[in-house]
Amino acid sequence: MKLLVTNRQGISTLLLIFSLIYLFQGCALLKLKRDSVIGDNTTIFVGKVTSNTYNEKPIFIAAYCITDTGRVLTNYRVLHKQGTFDLLVYQEEKYILWAFVDINNNNCFDTNEPSGYYKNGKIINSGSSGIFMHLDITLSMPKSDYKNIDSSFAIQNVCFKNKPSNLSGAVISLDNEMFSKENGKNGYWAPAEFYKNVGGNIYFNREFDPQKIPILFIHGALRTPRDFQIFIKNIDTTRYQPCFFYYPSGLPLTAMSNLLLWKLFNLFKTYKIDEMCITAHSMGGLIARYFLIHYGKYFPSINLFIAISSPWSGVISAEKGVKHSPVIVPSWRELQPNGPFIKALFQKQLPKNIEYYMLFGHKLGKRKMRYNNDGTIALASILDNRSQSEAKMIYGFEEDHTSILKSNDMFTRYNMILDNYYNDTPASNVGMLQIGFTFKCDDSIFNINPILKLIPHDSLLNEEVIFLNINDSGKIFGPFANGKYTASIIAPAFKPIPLKTDIVITSNDMPKLHFDLSTDGVLFGSIVNNSEYYDNITGSYKPLNKDFKFSSIVLRGNNIYREIIYTDRDEPDYLNNQIFRNDFAFGKQFYFFDLETGTYTLEINADGFKQSITKHNVIRGVLNGFKKVQISAE
């Protein structure tokens, strides 16, 4: 495949709870606690509303709880035309379900408007079930009374606040307040309340055009479809039609995959869709994959899946939250790295008709975490080998977890994938490349995934960084823009031969690359503040002062002496230094290459800190992780 780039013993329960409250901002935990009461005592009513007249007019569906003194509105939904609905009510209650057509669009029931009850007013006992299906209502012109309806329960002149349609395919602008950042947070910290009030649905931002190919965008945790606002301005909307799955991101991922199934089923039933691409960011990728491996075979029109920065191995902080938080976001349980949901994600493969691509950022964010990350998610999770093995191509970008959704380089690559897949004839301005490589060592001692770097000679073209799987030698990759490139390969504990080579990519001729990779000894690491080291739910280190500067870093052992002296300079090109095996350090990170197998002494000197001296074992051909070297203030 291809790819581009425990709590400490002695921490008291009191300190842990304080750190959690700090992390979750206190009020969010209180909101979550209230919401958990709602979520644990609710059920979903699902049905269909039909009308022989005015079937393109808005429809209101309302669930009224029957009490000793009358009826109380519990929840309601709005459809932009006749179709299916789902709404949340409380368990162990008695309800009547009623609907009407809002002919004059005044959000009120007028006596001349068609209306109807479920089974003419039959009382529904919600019991303790999680879902009630087939609660269908047929609307008819006004009647003086209904069978089974007590006059005190009869619904007369009532008005509702308008809501966005709950029917798949509703048209709503991304500027609508429903897609606000605050609503995204509510969908995470108060997911049951969010679902009760907003629901979950697939929306278009323009009227459906059967001549266009729909692209279904799925957002991640704490987010909304508005995250894709810049994204959709950078795709060809004369050919592709954006649509968005909006859901409460704090609810279980399994449930949200099932909600996606329900919404797509109704969307495909309403519209003629011959082809569809799913593009999902972060946690949205997990929801999409779960849906595809279980239900994708029923939707053969879905033929392209592009995942962006998705945590395929789960999220460490979610596991710690489940263990230690006084209140749990339901989605955390299914994000646990060793939980059943993450394991189930790869028990089945994607349907064979689906072409799958992985895109991700590899730029560290402001948060310092103990593992390599994109500022939010560990790269080890994003680059899970199980997901890599199914991807046709994997592309990395110098972006973090959120900036990737605004990256021009990513948009260029994304559009190239779309155009190459959906064009009947290959594009005339792109070509393919065959890549080969051989590891000159015992296969049993390494698990390194190489990285291919293509530097264009034309400044108008983008640099390409493609992450590869160790089994990708001999495979064909692309598409790439036509042009001349300098190609290099990076495998951290291996030295490439040749270091670089020039190639020309054209539509008519596919170049073939081959590199030999011989073992090398490397030591990579980062300097952290020992006096402020701590583990918390995010697994992070408190950073050294942003103005921290080492004076020298010295490596001794096996008859070598290397010293890196601090100099003021711009941030180096990490990949180029790895290609040419140049020792370097920047900020708090250091890299040493071309080491023999053995034990080395690392000495770090910095003004205001005690000298740090640590021992490290190096084995040629083995990358022993990213070392965290602690130093203490004087």
Buried (B, 14 or more C-beta within 10 A) or exposed (E): BBBBBEBEEEBEEEEBBEBBBEBBEEEBBBBBBBBBEBBEBBBBBBBBBBBEEBBEBBBBBBBBBBEEEEBEEBBBBBBBBBBBBBBBBBBEBEBBBBBBBBBEEEBBBBEEBBBBBBBBBBBBEBEEEEEBEEBBBBBEEEEEEBEEBEEEBBBEEBEBEEBBBBBBBBBBEBEBEBBEEEBBBBBBBBBBBBBBBBBBBBBBBEEBBEEBBBBBBBBBBBBBBBBBBEBBEBBEBEBBBBBBBBBBBBBBBBBBBBBBBBBBBBBBEBBEBEBBBBBBBBBBBBBBBBBBBBBBEEBEBBBBBBBBBBBBBBBBBBBBBBBBBEBBBBBBBBBBBEBEBBEBBBEEEBBEEBBBBBBBBBBBBEEBBBBBBBBBBBBBBBBBBEBBEBBBBBBBBBBBBBBBBBBEBBBEBBBBBBBBBBEEEBBEEBBBBBBEBEBEBEEEBBEBBBBBBBBBEEEEBBBBBBBBBBEBBEBEBBBBBBBBBBBBBBBBBBBBEEEBBEBEBBBEEEBEBBBBBBBBBBBBBBBBBBEBBEBBBBBBBEBBEEEBBBEEBBBBBEEEEBEBEBEEEEEBEBBBBBBBBEBBBBBBBBBBBBBBEBEBEBBBBBEEBEEBEBEBEBBBBBBBEEBBBBBEEE
